[in-house]
């Protein structure tokens, strides 16, 4: 039998700390949960408010309206393609740059770092960027989604910082065995750098999946539309129709609004849930790489 004093006593701080964390978690999760609830509720009924924990008038019409869009499948393929291709290539290009920069003996290393860091605070501007894209003949090209996203100095800093913490013994041992720099990077360094690869990959993937501004600026071909841009146009169309209905006035408003179960708000909630689901599903698979150290045991003393 353990003595009473051997049991850990619950301190008031632990109780307060747990209560604060639970409250904070609820405040973070509830807004998204409420969006899900609204997405399953009748649009006209949702305008009355008071919907918090479950739909008052359950309907799938919001999702049907989104999924029945003629270009939905094509837009989904474009979003998936740009996300997968750009994320994979961005990791490769950024890792190659960072691997070289992480070597202290590199000539003009400080100059390269300084030039790269400048781009984190200053950009060329919208008009010069558009002119560059045009001169590179990327307008109405799928590559306009890929090439501009291949490199980010912020991601390069993350890679470089991680590479600086890797023991030089790994690279030295590989060179003794006759491995070149490409083999060292892709077969030795990157496998033990999974946490930073997962972090950078998630950053790039989320940015690519949610991006719509480049679609609006650089494409006129409907075949290149992405999900985010399609949802944006669809919501703007709904807002226009609602404004037209509001201008009719009188009893006609009620009859026209009751003829539809979808409103701008509920449609927007459904679109948000659809676009958020892939990222939410991806995060648990990558989460473990953020919390575990991959270098433990990689170099034996």
Secondary structure, DSSP 8 states (H G I E B T S, - for coil): ---GGGS----HHHHHHHHHHHHHHHHHHHHHHHHHHHHTB-HHHHTT----SS-SSB-SHHHHHHHT-TTHHHHHHHHHHHHHHHHHHHHHHHHHHHHHHT-TT-TTHHHHHHHHHHHHH----HHHHHHHHHHTT-TT-THHHHGGGS--HHHHHHHHHHHHTS-HHHHHHHHHTT--HHHIIIIIIGGG-HHHHHHHHHHHHHHHHH--HHHHHH---GGG--HHHHHHHHHHHHHHHHHHHHHH-THHHHHHHHT-S--HHHHHHHHHHHHHHHHHHHHHHHHHHHHS-TTTTTS--
